[in-house]
Amino acid sequence: MSIIAQHGDIFIILACLFGFFMAWGVGANDVANAMGTSVGSKAITIKQAIIIAVIFEFLGAWLAGGEVTSTIRGGIVDPALLEADPQLLVYGMLSALLAAAIWLMVASAKGWPVSTTHSIVGAIVGFGAVGLGVEAVAWGQVGTIASSWVISPLLAGTIAFVLFKSVQHLIFESHDPFAAAKRYVPFYVFLVGFIIAMVTLTKGLTHVGFDLSFQQSFLLALLFGALIMGIGILMERRVQYERRDDDHFGYGNVERVFGVLMIFTACAMAFAHGSNDVANAVGPLAAVISVVRSDGVVDSAALVPWWVLVLGGGGIVFGLVTYGHKVIATVGTGITELTPSRGFAATLAAASTVVLASGTGLPISTTHTLVGAILGVGLARGMAALNLSVIGTIVMSWLITLPAGAALSILFFFTFKGIFG
């Protein structure tokens, strides 16, 4: 107990620094994923993407990130096993934050879109297995998370494939694609509004005290979808047909209509992502603060102070602004060539998968989901549309994430134990 009383302030300062570093990594890597489709399809510029992400990621993290995921704080390692030695939980969470943050920095520098969730999970598993014993880790939970590597890209890819095929059939193959776009795009706008509201209500706003049932969320999302459809129709009316010599079929005009849609999907992805993934940076930080403030009492359900969410939101924004462009380039242009209609299908498919996962309790990674959705859109145009070498590199980086996080975490765990123990 004396270790926590003696070094409590140092532990909190280190946790804040490492938590900010981890949030920076989330911003540099994961937010860039969420914005990659919008930038890659040229629906918005990188500057506009950063402004949208800064506003909506921060709002998502601050308004809807409060109840930090139980998995990150107490679902992977049993906190009850640490009641006799609470300082081990502090060392473990500090090393997990630092390990995951360093791995995210390496991945972002290489332009690899990896999973921030898996980085922090791998790091917590590492310190749990080595520092506390293999039996301290909830391997069932880890197995479920590992299964999401296959499930989330497959599910998102399938939805994106179907969505893009519907766009091709209803709009691009019609007699007058521009008129067809004006007719059918409001329906897609409704879908975006509905899915986004569902992401927010099922995954986000529960943290602020809006604990709605799935049915209530569904009805509210229908209303919100109708409202967004109305706004979309008004914006769409301002898109006038432009005749260009190099555009024989008028597809450029159709893509301009979809460009309106991409603004909605970009805002939505950013808010949903901020509310969901701030937990990766804030979870371990909140665990350290609660142990130090309670003089060593390990409580996995302690409340998160509001300033911790601001720190997490600020770190995410800083990461995107300073380093996000590399991963945006990989996701937006590296996998397959994106246009606003393809980018829309990918983003909406990714958001839909997040909603389905929330409803069923399946743990998924935003990154894997979005990359899977982009692959689905690419496949809808044939294998030749995909850049297989980039895809191979991305899959390799996914496989390395858990062991890399675990190995670094073990190293830092024994370092902290040596310094303070």
Helices and strands as residue ranges (DSSP letters): H 2-26, I 27-31, H 32-40, H 46-64, H 70-70, I 71-75, G 79-82, H 86-110, H 116-127, I 128-132, G 134-136, H 139-167, I 168-172, H 177-199, I 200-204, G 205-208, H 214-236, H 251-293, H 306-323, H 325-329, I 330-334, H 340-360, H 366-379, G 383-385, H 388-420
